[in-house]
Amino acid sequence: MGMDKMKTWMKKILSVITIRSDLGRCLMAEFYSTFMLSVFLRAAIAQDLTSGTGSVFNIAFTAGMGVAFAIYSSFGVSGGHINLAVSIGVAVLGKLPWKRVPVYYLAQLAGGFVGAVLVYAVYQDAFDDFDGGERQAFGPNGTAAIFATFPQLYLSVTTGFFEQVLSTALFLAIIGAVLDHRNVPPPLNWAPFFFGLIILALVMTFGHNAGAPLNPSIDLSGRLCLGVMGYGAEVWVLADGTHDGVHWWLIPIFGPAIGGAVGSWAYYLAIELHHPPVDEKEDATDYKEKIELEKKDGMPKTHAAEIQYPLLPERDSQTSV
């Protein structure tokens, strides 16, 4: 009897906390998945720094797999953006209402911040051993780079900004290719894995100059964590002897945000726009058939598959050029 009452109460509690609005589910999904990415990424950097490993590949690989795991967590609910630049890149092509972009960003910031605080708590003893209990942003014992990105001393502001636009544009352009079902994309359920590979490649190619931010949601949430943990104003306004007075924190926000829009439009204008026209009736039939096939393979009809990234018919192999 006691067990039955407990089950009844548990059902009532779960019923009360169940989110029933589509926007609410999407925001929870973005919070949760960005939290996961934040933990994986920052824990990898913290381990690398405090252990003296110095492995760029370790960080790049973990960043890539962290992105894949995070997107898998929310791909079927919100589209698994986990990144303001991705939200903007989807919105500029009309696949996400613009009014959702700022609230998605807030959810991502919250998830990234909670993840950063958790990593700080787990690695606090390691930080104490590394810096003697005196937190420093930069220098031999600096730990700020675990939570946010900063430029090398030789890097100019102009080059740093351009790099963020370019690297994020490449990311969104390749996302466009992976999701273009009139090209030769992988199956939709493999897409998050390929997104992770994209991140691994970008960190390995653009990571040295300024840490390859690529993600305003992760970078700003980590910088907020640094502020709370008492790292000082230099995590916002640089005082490194070369970039003194530069509000560098703006570059990892606006650079990727612009790059997201540029990359989405680049793929659309270069490739997607020029696909041969298809009959609307045929298009709708193929679309429904693809959804049904995905359901049989264990993939439900989802917000991501039907709205965020609509499936398009495969190109007829006899007419492709």
GICORGI-V266301 format. One record per backbone hydrogen bond with DSSP energy under -1.0 kcal/mol. CO is the residue of the C=O (numbers start at 0). NH is the residue of the N-H. E is the energy in kcal/mol with one decimal. If there is no record, write none. Layout:
co:nh:e
CO:NH:E
CO:NH:E
//
This chain:
co:nh:e
0:4:-2.3
1:5:-2.1
2:6:-2.3
3:7:-2.2
4:8:-2.7
5:9:-2.4
6:10:-2.3
7:11:-2.0
8:12:-2.6
9:13:-2.7
10:14:-2.2
11:15:-2.0
12:16:-2.0
20:24:-2.3
21:25:-2.2
22:26:-2.5
23:27:-2.3
24:28:-2.4
25:29:-2.4
26:30:-2.4
27:31:-2.7
28:32:-2.6
29:33:-2.1
30:34:-2.0
31:35:-1.9
32:36:-2.1
33:37:-2.6
34:38:-2.2
35:39:-2.4
36:40:-2.7
37:41:-2.1
38:42:-2.3
39:43:-1.8
40:44:-1.9
41:45:-2.6
42:46:-2.5
43:47:-2.3
44:48:-2.7
45:49:-2.6
46:50:-1.7
47:52:-1.1
54:58:-1.4
55:59:-2.6
56:60:-3.2
57:61:-2.1
58:62:-2.6
59:63:-2.3
60:64:-2.8
61:65:-2.8
62:66:-2.1
63:67:-2.2
64:68:-3.0
65:69:-2.4
66:70:-2.7
67:71:-2.4
68:72:-1.3
70:73:-1.0
70:74:-2.0
73:76:-1.5
73:77:-2.1
73:78:-1.4
75:302:-1.1
82:86:-2.1
83:87:-2.6
84:88:-2.4
85:89:-2.4
86:90:-2.2
87:91:-2.5
89:94:-2.1
90:93:-2.0
96:99:-1.9
97:100:-1.1
99:103:-2.7
100:104:-2.3
101:105:-2.1
102:106:-2.0
103:107:-2.6
104:108:-2.9
105:109:-2.3
106:110:-2.3
107:111:-2.8
108:112:-2.5
109:113:-2.4
110:114:-2.1
111:115:-2.2
112:116:-2.6
113:117:-2.1
114:118:-2.2
115:119:-2.4
116:120:-2.2
117:121:-2.3
118:122:-2.4
122:126:-2.6
123:127:-2.4
124:128:-2.0
125:129:-1.9
126:130:-3.1
127:131:-1.3
130:133:-1.2
135:142:-2.6
136:143:-1.2
138:141:-1.8
142:145:-1.4
143:146:-1.7
143:147:-1.5
151:154:-1.4
155:159:-2.4
156:160:-2.4
157:161:-2.5
158:162:-2.6
159:163:-1.7
160:164:-2.0
161:165:-2.8
162:166:-2.9
163:167:-1.8
164:168:-2.1
165:169:-2.3
166:170:-1.7
167:171:-2.4
168:172:-2.4
169:173:-2.3
170:174:-2.0
171:175:-2.1
172:176:-1.5
173:177:-2.5
174:178:-1.9
178:180:-1.1
179:182:-1.7
186:189:-2.3
187:190:-1.2
189:193:-1.7
190:194:-2.3
191:195:-2.0
192:196:-1.7
193:197:-2.0
194:198:-2.0
195:199:-2.4
196:200:-2.4
197:201:-2.5
198:202:-2.8
199:203:-1.9
200:204:-1.1
201:205:-2.9
202:206:-1.2
206:210:-1.4
208:151:-2.3
214:218:-2.5
215:219:-2.2
216:220:-1.2
217:221:-2.0
218:222:-1.9
219:223:-2.2
220:224:-1.7
221:225:-2.2
222:226:-2.0
223:227:-2.2
224:228:-2.3
225:230:-2.2
226:229:-1.1
231:234:-1.2
232:235:-2.1
232:236:-2.8
235:248:-1.0
237:244:-2.8
242:245:-2.4
245:237:-2.4
245:247:-2.1
246:249:-1.7
247:250:-1.6
249:253:-2.8
250:254:-2.2
252:256:-1.6
253:257:-2.4
254:258:-2.6
255:259:-2.6
256:260:-1.3
257:261:-2.5
258:262:-3.0
259:263:-1.9
260:264:-2.1
261:265:-2.4
262:266:-2.0
263:267:-2.0
264:268:-3.1
265:269:-2.1
266:270:-2.7
266:271:-1.5
267:272:-3.1
270:273:-1.2
271:274:-1.4
278:282:-2.9
279:283:-2.3
280:284:-2.1
281:285:-2.6
282:286:-2.3
283:287:-2.2
284:288:-2.4
285:289:-2.5
286:290:-2.1
287:291:-2.4
288:292:-2.4
289:293:-2.3
290:294:-2.1
291:295:-2.0
292:296:-1.5
293:298:-3.2
294:297:-1.4
301:305:-2.3
302:306:-2.2
302:307:-1.8
303:308:-2.8
315:318:-1.6
//
